[in-house]
Amino acid sequence: MSAQAPATTAQTPADQFDTRGVIAVSGSHAAHDVYGSMISTMLPLLIERFGIPIGAAGALLSAFRLPSIFQPFLGYWADKYDARLLVVIMPTVSAVAVCSLGWAPTYAVALVLLAIAGFSSAAFHPAAGALVTRVGGQSWGRASAYFGIGGELGRMTGPLLAGIALLYLAFESFVVLILPALAWSIYAYTRIAGKNARIPRPPPPAALRAAIAAQKRPLALIAMIVMLRSLSIASFQSYYPTYMNLVGGSALWIAAFALTLYEVGAVGGQLFGGHFSDRFGRRSLMLLSQLTAGPALFGALSYAGQPLGFVCLVLGGFLAMSAGSVQMALMQELLPNNRSVAVGISYFLGFESQLVATLVVGFAADVVGLSSALSVSVWLSMASIPFTLLLPETRGGAATH
């Protein structure tokens, strides 16, 4: 993939923040993640069509999530080649795979389509996460924040788009939903350009091994942080509506609204954390997030369904997710010549931790109750604080040890 997208305007210097390029990459993130977030809404339709139990439906979701284990390797490939076309094309590939589920004649075909969407996702995120910092000049945190917001907006929009489509379209007609992704891919192709968006001299494999060896301690620390923090994030996203309904006695529509409030807070947190980490440092912003998100989430559990609980939920989403873009920027600063690998590792750790958290918290809830299980997940997220204190401080693309 050495072909370059056409440059339609003057080049932006590599050390300046290319607003147009950052928005194009972040918009591609939104356009891509819309479709992955639609799958859960489609599951009841697939269960009915194929006459499968819930466990088999869960296997469909696993087919989509499992390819995330390949993200570090796909990131390594993206670092060696001009990966902008991956960023441009993958939203449409995911859209075609997911929206074609309405045409799937058998369960096996649905599995294949979701596996294709999963590989598309695994290829997209490392390349796009690295590209956004390349067009972001020295403001890696700010660029990563816009990228994170794009993903959050996509995940917020997907279920809503699928729900509206169900009101007016037959499942087989969902293929028309491919058009927004295709339109954005065309737009992004005309916008993602400039020599700062690609690597002119790909580093050899030995250089990557040496870079990982040189940064093995902070990489191990950030790995522990990502995994521990993903526990509470995944747990709240997966089980908080159920908690409100079963424990708090709230109606399902109120519980769904509460999760939307959490995501609204998360969007603001992504922007805040990434932007201010460029000024005050990655470690400092991560510590602020870890020290304050826990109490806010405990408040959301204690006052579920009450006005104060909704306030705590918005604040908890804001504070918890304010570290998301910071973590991604920090990983790239530790491996600046292998940014796609760094993003791939970060997303791999986050995705797999979310998968484990969903299973573990679910089984723990059956044993000790959902309230206790969610509380433990919040405590575990705060256990990441000692690891954060041992990290080097970085800001603006440069590390200060």
HELIX and SHEET records of a PDB file:
HELIX    1   1 THR A   19  GLY A   36  1                                  18    
HELIX    2   2 ILE A   39  PHE A   50  1                                  12    
HELIX    3   3 ILE A   54  ARG A   65  1                                  12    
HELIX    4   4 LEU A   66  PHE A   70  5                                   5    
HELIX    5   5 GLN A   71  LYS A   80  1                                  10    
HELIX    6   6 ARG A   84  CYS A   99  1                                  16    
HELIX    7   7 SER A  100  TRP A  103  5                                   4    
HELIX    8   8 TYR A  107  ARG A  134  1                                  28    
HELIX    9   9 TRP A  140  TYR A  168  1                                  29    
HELIX   10  10 PHE A  171  LEU A  177  5                                   7    
HELIX   11  11 ILE A  178  ARG A  191  1                                  14    
HELIX   12  12 LYS A  195  ALA A  197  5                                   3    
HELIX   13  13 PRO A  205  ALA A  214  1                                  10    
HELIX   14  14 LYS A  216  LEU A  246  1                                  31    
HELIX   15  15 LEU A  252  PHE A  280  1                                  29    
HELIX   16  16 ARG A  282  SER A  302  1                                  21    
HELIX   17  17 PRO A  307  MET A  321  1                                  15    
HELIX   18  18 GLY A  324  LEU A  334  1                                  11    
HELIX   19  19 ARG A  339  VAL A  368  1                                  30    
HELIX   20  20 LEU A  370  MET A  382  1                                  13    
HELIX   21  21 ILE A  385  LEU A  389  1                                   5    
SHEET    1   A 2 GLU A 393  ARG A 395  0                                        
SHEET    2   A 2 ALA A 398  THR A 400 -1                                        
END                                                                             
